[in-house]
Amino acid sequence: MSVIPHQPSDVGEAKKEWSWQLPEMWASLAIVAMWLAVLFDAVWGPDFVSSTTGGSTTTIPSSIIVEVFAYLGTRVVARYGFGRERRE
């Protein structure tokens, strides 16, 4: 009769690895959603139109304003979502 030693299970490590990757996944999805909003606003969004009393008009795409906020949001989400200094 032979004895087979039981090896330690790696189930705990797999669960720990998955929970470690979860914030990166949500951060990536949030960044993609922000930039998709910029894309859709650039394609189908309205423009800001300013006219003066002299008759001249200025047209600015609204996606420029949305892009500024998406850039700032991307920086914040990336800092907290992909940060390496985590407490465990």
C-alpha positions in Angstrom: 0.0 0.0 0.0 1.4 3.3 -1.0 0.9 6.7 0.6 0.2 9.7 -1.5 0.9 13.0 0.3 -1.6 15.7 -0.2 -0.3 18.9 -1.8 -1.5 22.2 -0.5 -4.4 23.6 -2.5 -3.9 26.6 -4.7 -7.6 27.6 -4.5 -6.9 30.4 -2.1 -4.2 31.9 -4.3 -6.5 31.9 -7.3 -9.2 33.7 -5.4 -6.7 36.2 -4.1 -5.3 36.8 -7.6 -8.8 37.4 -9.0 -9.7 39.9 -6.3 -6.4 41.7 -7.0 -7.3 42.1 -10.7 -10.9 43.3 -10.1 -10.1 47.0 -9.4 -8.1 47.2 -12.6 -10.9 45.7 -14.6 -13.5 48.2 -13.3 -11.0 51.1 -13.8 -10.5 50.0 -17.4 -14.2 49.8 -18.0 -14.8 53.3 -16.5 -12.1 54.8 -18.7 -13.4 53.2 -21.8 -16.9 54.4 -21.0 -15.7 58.0 -20.5 -13.9 58.0 -23.9 -16.9 56.4 -25.6 -19.0 59.3 -24.3 -16.5 61.7 -25.9 -16.7 59.7 -29.2 -20.5 59.7 -29.3 -20.6 63.4 -28.4 -18.2 64.2 -31.1 -20.2 62.3 -33.7 -23.8 63.1 -32.7 -23.5 65.9 -30.1 -24.5 69.5 -30.6 -22.1 72.5 -31.1 -21.9 75.6 -29.0 -22.7 78.5 -31.2 -21.9 82.1 -30.1 -23.0 85.1 -32.2 -22.2 88.7 -31.7 -24.2 91.8 -32.5 -21.9 92.4 -35.5 -23.2 89.2 -37.2 -20.1 87.0 -36.7 -20.6 83.6 -35.2 -18.2 81.1 -33.5 -18.9 77.4 -33.4 -17.2 75.2 -30.9 -17.8 71.4 -30.8 -19.2 70.3 -27.4 -16.9 67.3 -27.5 -14.0 69.6 -26.6 -15.6 70.4 -23.2 -16.5 66.7 -22.6 -13.0 65.7 -23.6 -11.4 68.0 -20.9 -13.6 66.3 -18.2 -12.9 62.8 -19.6 -9.2 63.5 -19.4 -9.4 64.7 -15.8 -11.6 61.7 -15.0 -9.2 59.3 -16.7 -6.3 60.6 -14.5 -8.3 60.2 -11.3 -9.6 56.7 -12.1 -6.2 55.6 -13.3 -4.5 56.8 -10.2 -6.8 55.0 -7.8 -7.7 52.0 -10.0 -4.2 51.1 -11.1 -2.3 52.3 -8.0 0.2 49.7 -6.7 0.3 50.8 -3.1 -2.6 48.8 -1.7 -3.3 47.6 1.8 -4.1 44.0 2.1 
